[in-house]
């Protein structure tokens, strides 16, 4: 079993920033990431609102830069390495990986993020990867000169709809309300785009397919109007996210919708266990706030460890 100072579960913007701050303070720091370091940001085509990049930067490039900076200061970032259990051990924590490797850490920072929410309608599971997607950046190029739809009305949905216009001949935005929730400047670009048409006050009832591929969606009205069938070859779903909170269950307090409750500095209800990023109950979920919360959690974890050392 390897002994470390700070274990970070998740290597998105929150986890990588926490790793940077912890490693820079000379703490033995390991960040575990079940996929590719960078988190959801690496599936984002273009980031326009991260400070320091006035012309924007691709999500992949920003994630790569964060990873390189954390590693430059000595953080050990382990890709494709899942943590399956976190067990308190006196004042420390034992973390077990999917390969049954064990690490003993003085403090843990949970930065596990959130995953896209599903619609739960007929056809969604059946046609996943066959026209149904949750990542326009990953799959958009497959729909060149085709008609697609985006389900949702927030920032992520509208940004992805705009990205899809690079490939698709037509992009329908399906939104259950009569106004978008996205930031005003993004709305303006969406509504002015000649390739985008918004289906107001509509929801998907069923995703239809033929010969193993999506061919359309059945839409219902949220205002009691008649439904109709919309022919599309791709369905991109952006209707929110669910926190990845399994490791924290039975350990820390959570909100009613499953987000980890933290204080201003990232402390959870269990001493030595911190959280940052999209898995927490923080209201604004952006790259910049995830990074800020990651820094705060690392700072508090370092202080927690120092206070323990001083009390011995």
ABEGO torsion letter per residue (X at the ends): XBBBABBBBEABAAAAAAAAAAAAAGBBBBBBBABBBGEAAAABABBAABBGBAAEBBAAAAAAAAAAAAAAAGBBBBBGBBBABBBBBEABBBBBBAAGBBBBBABBBBAAEBBBBBAGBBGAAAABGAGBBABAAAAAAAABGBBBBBBEABAAAAAAAAAAAAABABBBBBBABABBABBAAAAAAAAABAABBBBBGBBBABBBBBGGBBAEBBBBBAAGBBBBBBBBABBBBBAEBBBBAAAABGABBBBAAGBBBBBAAGBBABBGBBBBEAABABABBBAAAAAAAAAAAAAAAAAAAAAAAAAX
